[in-house]
Amino acid sequence: MDGLKDLQKKYLSLIDSQKDLNLLEEVRVSILGKKGELSLKMRELGTMSPDEKQTIGPVLNNLRNEITDKFLSKKYELEEIILNKRLETEWIDLSLPSRNKSKGSIHPISQVTEEVSVIFSEMGFSVAEGPQIETDWYNFDALNIPPEHPARQEHDTFFLHREKDDIRAPNVLRTHTSPVQIRHMISNGAPCRIIAPGRVYRCDYDQTHTPMFHQLEGLAIDKNISMANLKGTLEVFCKKFFEVSDIELRFRASHFPFTEPSAEVDLRCSWKDGKLEVGKGDSWMEILGSGMVHPKVLDAGGIDSSIWQGFAFGMGIDRLAMLKYGIPDLRAFFDSDLRWLRHYGFSALDQPNSHTGLTK
Ligand code: PHE
């Protein structure tokens, strides 16, 4: 029993002298842990006579409770010291001005893509998409551009690598959004009205060309669609996009393998003092290629060309953005220069959408 008194003293002062939480825990384990001194002592109870048990048992229990209490109060004490130290060093000056939150802006291409999509969706067109890596069948053959066709060379195509003994034609980075026409025809059939905005690639680089740029494809197929519908659609589009009530379009006969007849469309404009004005003046600006979908293209898309016909057009989104917002160099679009983006970018809170229509 006297031995227990000594133990009690030893433990209590050992706990009391701790200054570190981790060491305190080590001490606790050495006393109360599974192999702790006191735990072993309690295990010895099992080997004692009933009399001994009756006297020593309660004493050991009390000792264990006392040590546990002591340990807990020491723990709180040390924790409090740590907390007070932190409170002394870490504090917040609520009177400081808040940090500036930098606000991003919408890239002109995203803005124009959104504007154009809103205008066409109001006319009943939905948005379709296709992959940027295409097989040469979708990019060329299905669009009536067979392997020997000179138009293949004109496209400055990027070809993807094939293993040496792989004889399949290489895949390409799509050179235009027209393959989306084929994909949509195959998966949705006729009738249809879609636009397909997206990235396209051609090996070309100067002030008005970058190897990656953006096009918007349009396709409408029905039983009695004509060039007149194409013209009407494009007129409504130009009026809304350039925000002028009077515009004049000029359809110039042209050639695309996938349309017959084909037309390039020019917009009347003036460049007085370097400023573009749409709808007046004596200049014409080419804005897109278009035509009636070639029967071979309908057939490639699994649509019966003796029943259905349609129009298609393709325009450069980047070019539309340059014209509408007076941006002189296309290359700057893709430099990711923050000063440029802040100057030409748009507010994220001021975006056109299909519910509100154009906001500007
Ligand atoms: N795909 C053509 C181009 O990239 C544009 C176009 C699309 C022309 C649809 C006619 C019809 O130049």
Boltz pocket constraint, residues with backbone or C-beta under 6 A from the ligand:
constraints:
  - pocket:
      binder: B
      contacts: [[A, 175], [A, 176], [A, 177], [A, 178], [A, 218], [A, 256], [A, 259], [A, 263], [A, 289], [A, 290], [A, 291], [A, 312], [A, 313], [A, 314], [A, 315]]
      max_distance: 6.0
